[in-house]
């Protein structure tokens, strides 16, 4: 099970106090910016085949803003749902995995290599890193910042990947500065990237489906422009079905732990403020809604998205939460449906 928390709307963009929301807040990681170290002259060997491989399909879906969640090269429910949603949106035959058809639907001008070379920089390896993140909230509150725990965790988040995938792709790598590693090609050109201006050309709407464990963003024409797996609600803190609106979009928040708001609190626990950082329980993105007890945010455990429960809130991978934060604004409609 993931961590539980109590949250209320934050007072400012840099300080937020969570006092009335009881929801799972196992989230955090930073979606890092531009990939400045790609070795463009040294492309990794292609793994493309006549039929699209699982890894390639996950990369293509991620680039098309139909997120498969954590890219692992193995597949599963999250990837299947993203592919089905993409095919439905593009009018493709269900189940079709033909590479040419998918690339055509993506309006790709050229073959997209699913795996590319990346050179680990001195900055990547310099940290700082947190040697260990305590699970106990009181112990966690003693840390001045919740950094990544390793270069591997940092790069896994940057390339939307399971750490196990990066290890498989780079079996003899120590993940040190100067090493050339193979990573999923999630970097997109400016033309491919989904921009807030395009999304807001018509009012967007966010719809979270509890049963399907997915989130969709619709543009003003009713077209899906973003899709991602989510984890939402639980027996003790069910998702509040109905119509809501975005009230705030905050990045790099702190987290105020209040044991009184837990359904199973530890009587020995006390209130505590958790510092910001990639491994903060609420992450670097918090999207509050008009129901003061709930919000949408990321997680430091991306492999759990779509498969575990949340105590009320809607959780996405941190990179998907960051994408979503770039698409919505105050007043954006949010629908929680069964």
ABEGO torsion letter per residue (X at the ends): XBBBBBBBBBABAABBBBAABBBBBBBEEBBBBBBAABBAABBBBBABBABBBAAAAAAAAAAAGBBAEBBAGAEEAAAAAAAAAAAAAAGBBBGBABAAAAAAAAGBABBBBABBBBBBBAAAAAOBBBABBBABAAAAAABABBBBABAAAAAAAAAGBBAAAAAAABAABAGBBGBBBBBBBABBBAAABBBAAAAAABBBBBBBBAAAGBBBBBBAAGBBABBBBBBBEBAABBBBBEBBBBABBBBGBBBBBBAAABABBBAABBBBBBBBEAABAAEABBBBBABAABBBBBBABAAABGABBBBGBBBBBAAAAAAAAAABBBGBBBBBBX
